[in-house]
Structures are given as structure tokens and as C-alpha cells.
């Protein structure tokens, strides 16, 4: 009999309990995402990895290296991205820039000009990550690169110099099973002092 989950070495009892809640599915094979940031994060499949320089701190500042890991399983695309901000950088400003870039990538209509406004169809959702100094979690519609309609859930979390985004993308109209949602977003936990 094949075990459908790998137990991350660093998960501890809380991580094992979270994973035990997730229903076994041959399509989901949970594993430690192996982030550089001190954040426990899981992916349900073997990820592809990439990195690129992005202007998270504005056009006048040096670009920040964004590292990404993503995979597709169980009818969803799962993605984690992390950036280490330079000393003195404002995490809130970088998070806001990242949100705008995410909406633009998804083809979401621009948000209203007022601070904190969301594009049409987007809404705040509860954040489950533990130990973050700053979090924002959103869900809304958009378009995949191939033009098909998708529904995205994006969770940003920051602590110290690190800013991380966890994202799940589903075909529009599809729902993420509660157990898979909990295993992915609920497993997010910052490690070390302050968690």
C-alpha cells in the first residue's frame, strides 16, 4: 500500500496533526517545500523552481530576487514564492507592490485608487499562517496565461526581511477541498523566535 503523504522532518507534532486532517488522495503527495525563509510550507507535488529579479521596492530601487516553486496536482496549481528584502526595506510597501503585480498577471481589473482597495470580485479571506509580523490573504477571479478563467487564493506573509506568497489557482467554478486548503494554507508557520 502506498502512503499518500510524506511527513516533513521539520513538521513536528503540529504539522503531523495538520496533515492527518487532510484526506489521502493519490493526486496529493504533501512534502516540505524547502524554502530559504524560516517558514514551514508544504506542497502537494514535486515543484518546478525558478527565480527572477523583480522591482518590489519601486523603479528607483535595486530589484529583489524572487524565488518560486510551483506544481499542479488535484485540479489546482500550487505556488510558493519568497523574497528576502534588503535591510531597511518596508515589508508593507513591498507586499502592496506584489499584490498589484499579482492582479496584473491575473488580468484583474485595476483596483480603485484608494489605499487598500481591491479589484472587482476580490475579497479578504482569513489568514491561517502562524508567527507572521504582517499578513494579507485574498481570493478572486482572473485569467491564466492561456486565457482560461481561474479563481486564485493568495496569502502573503512577512517576518523580518522575508516576504512569502502562497497561492492556489483553480479553474473558475472549481472549489478547493477543505482538507487540501487546510494542508496547504493551514500548514504555513514561521519558525524560530517570534513564532
C-alpha distance (Angstrom), angle and dihedral (degrees) to the residues before:
residue distance angle dihedral
X1 . . .
X2 3.80 . .
X3 3.79 117.3 .
X4 3.80 107.3 -132.9
X5 3.82 97.1 -152.5
X6 3.75 133.7 52.1
X7 3.78 112.6 -146.0
X8 3.81 109.0 -130.7
X9 3.80 111.2 -126.6
X10 3.80 91.3 -131.7
X11 3.80 96.8 44.3
X12 3.81 96.5 95.0
X13 3.80 122.5 -170.9
X14 3.81 94.7 -50.7
X15 3.80 91.0 53.4
X16 3.79 92.5 47.2
X17 3.80 90.4 49.5
X18 3.80 90.7 50.9
X19 3.78 91.4 49.2
X20 3.78 92.1 46.6
X21 3.80 87.8 61.5
X22 3.80 91.5 58.5
X23 3.77 113.3 90.3
X24 3.79 114.4 -119.1
X25 3.75 111.4 -106.9
X26 3.80 126.0 173.8
X27 3.82 87.0 -135.8
X28 3.82 94.7 56.8
X29 3.80 119.0 64.0
X30 3.83 105.0 170.7
X31 3.81 119.3 -148.3
X32 3.80 139.9 161.0
X33 3.81 107.8 -83.2
X34 3.82 92.3 -141.1
X35 3.80 98.1 -133.4
X36 3.80 121.7 -179.7
X37 3.82 88.1 -137.7
X38 3.82 114.1 86.1
X39 3.80 90.6 -108.2
X40 3.79 126.7 118.6
X41 3.80 106.1 -133.5
X42 3.79 130.7 163.0
X43 3.80 133.3 -151.3
X44 3.82 124.2 -162.7
X45 3.81 95.0 -139.9
X46 3.81 141.7 25.9
X47 3.81 105.4 -74.2
X48 3.76 133.1 -137.6
X49 3.80 111.0 -132.8
X50 3.79 132.7 -146.7
X51 3.77 139.9 157.3
X52 3.77 136.2 -158.2
X53 3.79 140.5 169.2
X54 3.82 114.1 -103.6
X55 3.84 132.5 -176.4
X56 3.82 96.0 -120.9
X57 3.80 92.3 147.7
X58 3.80 97.6 49.0
X59 3.80 135.6 -84.7
X60 3.82 94.2 -72.2
X61 3.82 95.4 53.4
X62 3.78 127.9 77.1
X63 3.82 113.4 -91.8
X64 3.81 119.0 -99.7
X65 3.81 122.1 -130.6
X66 3.79 110.9 -114.7
X67 3.83 116.0 -162.1
X68 3.79 117.7 -160.3
X69 3.81 136.6 -169.1
X70 3.80 121.4 -175.5
X71 3.79 141.9 163.1
X72 3.78 140.4 168.0
X73 3.82 122.7 -123.7
X74 3.79 139.1 138.4
X75 3.80 93.3 20.1
X76 3.83 94.7 -56.8
X77 3.78 138.9 90.2
X78 3.81 110.6 -129.7
X79 3.79 121.2 -160.7
X80 3.79 139.2 178.8
X81 3.79 123.7 -171.8
X82 3.78 129.7 -179.6
X83 3.78 136.7 -172.0
X84 3.79 129.9 -174.7
X85 3.79 107.7 -144.1
X86 3.81 120.3 -144.3
X87 3.80 119.9 -107.0
X88 3.79 112.0 -74.1
X89 3.81 95.2 18.5
X90 3.79 116.6 138.6
X91 3.82 109.9 -119.7
X92 3.83 92.3 -160.2
X93 3.82 92.3 56.4
X94 3.81 91.8 45.9
X95 3.81 90.7 48.7
X96 3.83 90.9 51.3
X97 3.82 90.9 50.2
X98 3.82 90.2 48.5
X99 3.82 90.6 51.2
X100 3.81 91.9 52.1
X101 3.82 90.6 48.4
X102 3.83 91.1 49.2
X103 3.80 91.8 51.7
X104 3.81 91.4 47.5
X105 3.83 90.8 50.3
X106 3.81 89.5 50.9
X107 3.81 91.3 48.5
X108 3.80 91.1 -120.2
X109 3.82 114.8 163.5
X110 3.80 111.3 -100.0
X111 3.79 116.3 -90.3
X112 3.79 120.7 -113.9
X113 3.79 115.4 -85.8
X114 3.81 96.3 -106.1
X115 3.80 117.5 101.1
X116 3.78 114.6 -92.5
X117 3.82 94.4 15.3
X118 3.81 117.7 146.8
X119 3.80 129.5 -144.6
X120 3.82 115.9 -101.8
X121 3.81 111.9 -73.6
X122 3.82 94.3 20.2
X123 3.81 122.6 116.9
X124 3.78 140.4 176.4
X125 3.82 114.9 -102.6
X126 3.82 129.0 -168.6
X127 3.80 115.6 -81.6
X128 3.79 115.8 -133.8
X129 3.82 101.3 -175.6
X130 3.80 116.5 116.5
X131 3.78 128.3 -139.3
X132 3.82 98.5 17.8
X133 3.79 121.5 146.3
X134 3.82 89.8 -155.4
X135 3.82 131.0 17.1
X136 3.78 138.8 171.7
X137 3.80 124.5 177.1
X138 3.80 124.7 -171.3
X139 3.79 140.9 171.7
X140 3.79 129.1 -162.4
X141 3.79 150.8 124.9
X142 3.76 130.1 -73.1
X143 3.79 145.4 136.9
X144 3.80 129.3 -85.9
X145 3.83 118.0 -131.8
X146 3.82 88.3 -97.3
X147 3.83 90.2 57.3
X148 3.81 99.5 -108.7
X149 3.79 119.2 134.7
X150 3.80 115.2 -101.5
X151 3.79 138.3 178.9
X152 3.80 114.3 -137.4
X153 3.78 132.4 -162.9
X154 3.80 113.0 -163.6
X155 3.81 125.1 -173.3
X156 3.80 119.3 -172.3
X157 3.78 120.1 -167.6
X158 3.80 130.5 177.6
X159 3.77 137.1 -172.8
X160 3.79 128.4 162.1
X161 3.81 109.3 -27.2
X162 3.83 93.4 -23.2
X163 3.79 128.0 100.1
X164 3.84 118.1 -177.7
X165 3.79 132.9 -176.2
X166 3.81 123.0 -159.9
X167 3.81 114.0 -168.0
X168 3.78 139.3 179.5
X169 3.81 121.5 -168.1
X170 3.83 122.1 -165.6
X171 3.76 133.9 176.0
X172 3.78 108.2 -90.4
X173 3.80 109.3 -88.9
X174 3.82 93.8 25.0
X175 3.80 119.5 113.6
X176 3.78 126.9 -142.5
X177 3.84 108.1 -125.3
X178 3.80 111.2 -112.4
X179 3.82 92.7 -122.3
X180 3.81 92.7 53.2
X181 3.82 90.9 45.2
X182 3.82 90.3 52.6
X183 3.81 93.6 45.5
X184 3.83 92.2 51.9
X185 3.81 106.7 33.7
X186 3.82 96.7 23.2
X187 3.81 92.8 54.7
X188 3.83 93.2 61.5
X189 3.80 106.9 115.0
X190 3.79 130.3 155.3
X191 3.81 113.0 -130.5
X192 3.76 130.0 -142.3
X193 3.82 131.3 22.0
X194 3.77 114.1 4.4
X195 3.82 96.0 25.1
